[in-house]
Every structure is written in C-alpha cells, then in structure tokens.
Amino acid sequence: MYTKMLMNSTLIPTLQPGQRHPDWVRLYEHAIEEQLPWHLGELDPDFAKELGEEPRPKTKTLLDLGTGLGFQAKQIRDLGFQVWATDISESAIARANAKYPEVKFMMDDVRSTQLRSRFDYLTDRGCFHVLSTDEQ
C-alpha cells in the first residue's frame, strides 16, 4: 500500500515495524529525494565526524548498502573516499548514476550479493532494518 505524503507525488510506503516494502523499484521511479523520510540533507553528524578523522580517505574504500538515490554516497565521495553504492532498486540506481556519476553505483541484493570486493568501511542507513531477522 502506498500513501501520498508531504507534497508533490513522492510515494512513500505506509509500513509497520518489521514489514517489508513491497516494491522499491516503483517507489524510486517517482520519489522526490528531498521528500523521502530517510533523506537528511547531510551526513549523520556522528558518521561525518568518524569519516572526517580518517587520515588518508583517498586510499580508503566504502560501501553504501541500500543507497537509494545516492545522496549519502555522494556526500561521502565529497570527503575523498572511493565509494561503491548498491541498491536492490533498478530505478534508484539509474537515477543515482545520472545524478552522481562520480560514485560507482550498482544493483545488488544484499541477501544474495554478487559483490566480491573488500571495503575499508561499510555503511547502512537503508537496508538491514527492512529485512526480516532470517534475512539479516
């Protein structure tokens, strides 16, 4: 079930705790990034502080799981990190690639990941909390 929320046509799911979103592709086809409830407009302050203390960010890799439309991945890239960002939604990845070409975006399902790289950091602001305990 979808609910129109805020202004414009951003479709945001009405979810109960532990309930999975039924269609990430559909959500991200029309979502207005700044109106998504998980969009902060900046990095989480504690995370930004941690990353800011990294002495050599240009040599560090970071994976952003469940990147959505890629805003956080772009902010981390701006700090100098090499960023890879994944999402299960083809529409989210397509939009993120178009908006932030300096980040390496790719479709991936963390439940059956195809990633074989190692990363210095991994961040998750939008992935594991929507998975069931078994899937986690």
MOTAKA-V398125 format. One record per backbone hydrogen bond with DSSP energy under -0.5 kcal/mol. NH is the residue of the N-H (numbers start at 1). CO is the residue of the C=O. If there is no record, write none. Layout:
nh co
NH CO
NH CO
//
This chain:
nh co
3 12
5 10
10 7
12 3
12 10
14 1
15 13
19 16
27 23
28 24
29 25
30 26
30 27
31 27
33 31
35 32
36 32
36 33
39 36
40 38
48 44
49 45
50 46
51 47
52 48
53 49
53 50
54 51
57 54
59 56
60 57
62 82
63 121
64 62
64 84
65 63
65 123
66 86
67 64
67 86
70 67
74 70
75 71
76 72
77 73
78 74
79 75
79 76
80 77
81 76
82 60
83 81
84 62
85 104
86 64
87 106
90 88
93 89
94 90
95 91
96 92
97 93
98 94
99 95
100 96
103 100
104 83
105 103
106 85
108 87
110 108
112 109
113 110
120 61
121 61
123 63
125 65
126 65
130 127
131 128
136 132
//
